[in-house]
Amino acid sequence: TPSSGCGGGKNILTNGDFESGTTADWWTNGSWSTTTDAKCGTYGGAVTLFDYSNQFMQTGRTLEGDTLYKLSFWAKADSTKTITAELLQNGYPYAGYGLNQNFNVTTSWTCHEEEFTTTNINGTVSDGRFRFWHGTTGTYTFDDITIEKLGAPPPTPTPSHTPIVTITPSPTNTPITPPPSPTSSGSGSTIKI
């Protein structure tokens, strides 16, 4: 049954709260078991990763294209560590589906959340793989791992256009000064013989 994580909402993952008391629906190439060291309810999931490539994952997740989702989960570790949460195609060419985020996990229970918009999906797919991996080796404890659909992605902001105003200077009327009138210096003529 879909469960709610620290963010609430309907979960596309199954057994994300581990309250079945089993390892159903999860797989790892490290090792894992349920534990009564839980943040919520009775059970959590304790996962030991032995090297950088170990994964803790679910496959066959149904996703809609160009849709806003939110990942939320509680986690702690045996020492402060970093781990990557990723959503991708569970088969060649392993296209990314919009989530690839690093999280710092400490020794105390902390709720982590990340919103993302799905990519590389036309319509609906049912081949999604959600995984934690690329983690620092050691033991992680998870609880209430949830991926919930929020709806349409936020609209892309439209750039505002500032109108460009061109100011053409008015022609200036400069008065034209007429040339000086010729002046005569005398009233007669002098003829030299």
C-alpha positions as CSV (number, residue, x, y, z in Angstrom):
1,T,0.0,0.0,0.0
2,P,1.4,3.4,-0.8
3,S,2.6,5.3,2.3
4,S,3.3,8.8,3.2
5,G,6.8,10.2,4.1
6,C,7.9,13.2,6.0
7,G,6.3,15.3,3.3
8,G,3.1,13.4,3.2
9,G,1.1,12.5,0.1
10,K,0.5,9.4,-2.0
11,N,3.6,7.4,-2.6
12,I,4.6,5.8,-6.0
13,L,7.0,3.6,-4.1
14,T,5.8,0.5,-2.2
15,N,6.9,-0.5,1.3
16,G,8.5,2.9,1.7
17,D,7.7,3.0,5.4
18,F,8.9,-0.6,5.9
19,E,5.9,-1.3,8.1
20,S,5.5,-4.7,6.4
21,G,8.4,-5.8,8.6
22,T,10.0,-7.4,5.5
23,T,12.4,-6.4,2.7
24,A,9.6,-6.6,0.1
25,D,9.9,-4.5,-3.1
26,W,13.5,-3.3,-2.2
27,W,16.7,-4.7,-3.6
28,T,20.4,-4.0,-2.9
29,N,23.8,-5.4,-3.9
30,G,24.9,-4.4,-0.4
31,S,22.9,-5.9,2.5
32,W,19.8,-4.8,4.2
33,S,17.1,-5.7,6.7
34,T,14.3,-4.1,8.5
35,T,15.0,-2.7,12.0
36,T,13.0,-1.5,14.9
37,D,15.2,1.6,14.9
38,A,12.5,3.6,13.2
39,K,11.6,7.2,12.9
40,C,7.9,6.6,12.4
41,G,5.9,3.5,13.2
42,T,7.6,0.2,14.1
43,Y,10.1,-0.5,11.4
44,G,12.8,1.2,9.4
45,G,15.2,-0.1,6.8
46,A,18.9,-0.6,7.6
47,V,21.1,-0.7,4.6
48,T,24.9,-1.4,4.5
49,L,26.8,-0.3,1.4
50,F,30.1,-2.0,0.9
51,D,31.4,0.1,-2.0
52,Y,30.6,3.2,-4.1
53,S,28.6,1.3,-6.7
54,N,26.2,-0.4,-4.3
55,Q,22.5,0.4,-4.8
56,F,19.4,0.3,-2.7
57,M,16.5,0.5,-5.1
58,Q,13.0,-0.2,-6.4
59,T,12.1,-0.7,-10.1
60,G,8.9,-0.7,-12.1
61,R,7.9,2.7,-10.9
62,T,5.2,4.5,-12.9
63,L,5.9,8.1,-13.8
64,E,4.3,10.8,-15.9
65,G,6.3,13.1,-18.2
66,D,6.9,16.8,-17.5
67,T,5.3,16.5,-14.1
68,L,6.4,17.8,-10.7
69,Y,7.2,15.3,-8.0
70,K,8.7,15.5,-4.5
71,L,11.1,13.0,-2.9
72,S,11.0,12.9,0.9
73,F,12.6,10.5,3.4
74,W,14.0,10.2,6.9
75,A,17.6,9.0,7.2
76,K,20.5,8.7,9.5
77,A,23.9,6.8,9.3
78,D,26.6,5.4,11.5
79,S,28.7,8.5,10.7
80,T,28.1,11.6,8.6
81,K,27.9,10.5,5.0
82,T,26.9,11.6,1.5
83,I,24.5,9.6,-0.7
84,T,22.9,10.2,-4.1
85,A,19.2,9.7,-4.8
86,E,18.4,9.1,-8.5
87,L,15.4,8.3,-10.7
88,L,16.2,6.8,-14.1
89,Q,15.1,4.4,-16.8
90,N,15.5,0.7,-15.6
91,G,17.1,-0.4,-18.8
92,Y,19.2,0.8,-21.8
93,P,19.8,3.7,-22.4
94,Y,19.2,4.4,-18.7
95,A,17.9,7.9,-19.4
96,G,17.7,10.2,-16.4
97,Y,14.1,10.9,-15.3
98,G,14.8,14.2,-13.6
99,L,16.1,13.4,-10.1
100,N,19.8,13.2,-9.3
101,Q,20.6,14.8,-6.0
102,N,23.2,14.4,-3.3
103,F,22.2,14.4,0.4
104,N,24.3,14.7,3.6
105,V,23.2,12.1,6.1
106,T,24.2,12.6,9.8
107,T,23.9,10.4,12.9
108,S,20.6,11.9,13.8
109,W,17.2,11.4,12.1
110,T,16.7,14.1,9.5
111,C,14.0,14.6,7.0
112,H,15.3,15.3,3.4
113,E,13.1,16.7,0.6
114,E,13.7,17.5,-3.0
115,E,11.2,18.6,-5.7
116,F,11.9,17.7,-9.3
117,T,10.2,17.7,-12.7
118,T,10.4,14.5,-14.8
119,T,12.4,14.6,-18.0
120,N,12.9,12.2,-21.0
121,I,9.4,10.8,-20.6
122,N,6.7,11.0,-23.3
123,G,3.3,10.3,-21.7
124,T,3.6,7.7,-19.0
125,V,6.2,5.1,-18.3
126,S,6.4,2.2,-15.9
127,D,10.1,1.4,-16.1
128,G,11.3,3.9,-13.5
129,R,14.2,2.9,-11.2
130,F,14.6,4.8,-7.9
131,R,17.8,4.2,-6.1
132,F,20.1,5.4,-3.4
133,W,23.7,4.9,-4.5
134,H,27.2,6.4,-4.7
135,G,27.1,6.5,-1.0
136,T,30.0,6.6,1.5
137,T,30.5,3.0,2.6
138,G,28.8,2.1,5.9
139,T,25.3,1.7,7.3
140,Y,22.3,3.9,6.6
141,T,18.9,3.7,8.2
142,F,15.9,5.0,6.2
143,D,12.2,5.5,7.0
144,D,9.2,6.8,5.2
145,I,10.8,7.0,1.7
146,T,8.2,8.7,-0.5
147,I,7.9,10.0,-4.0
148,E,4.7,11.9,-4.5
149,K,3.2,13.5,-7.5
150,L,2.5,17.2,-7.0
151,G,1.1,18.0,-10.5
152,A,2.1,20.2,-13.4
153,P,5.5,21.8,-13.2
154,P,5.7,25.5,-12.3
155,P,5.3,27.8,-15.3
156,T,8.5,29.1,-16.9
157,P,8.7,32.8,-16.1
158,T,8.1,34.9,-19.2
159,P,10.8,37.6,-19.6
160,S,9.3,41.1,-19.3
161,H,9.8,43.4,-22.3
162,T,10.6,47.0,-21.6
163,P,9.4,49.1,-24.6
164,I,12.2,50.9,-26.3
165,V,11.4,54.5,-26.9
166,T,13.4,56.4,-29.6
167,I,13.5,60.1,-29.1
168,T,14.1,62.0,-32.3
169,P,15.4,65.5,-31.6
170,S,13.2,68.3,-33.1
171,P,15.0,70.4,-35.8
172,T,16.1,73.7,-34.4
173,N,15.2,77.0,-36.2
174,T,18.4,78.9,-36.2
175,P,17.8,82.4,-37.6
176,I,19.8,83.1,-40.8
177,T,21.7,86.4,-40.7
178,P,21.7,88.0,-44.1
179,P,25.1,89.2,-45.4
180,P,25.8,92.8,-44.9
181,S,24.5,95.3,-47.5
182,P,27.2,97.0,-49.7
183,T,27.9,100.6,-48.6
184,S,29.0,103.5,-50.8
185,S,31.8,105.8,-49.6
186,G,31.0,108.8,-51.8
187,S,28.5,110.5,-54.1
188,G,30.7,111.1,-57.1
189,S,33.4,109.6,-59.3
190,T,36.9,110.9,-59.8
191,I,38.4,110.7,-63.3
192,K,42.1,111.0,-63.7
193,I,43.5,112.4,-67.0
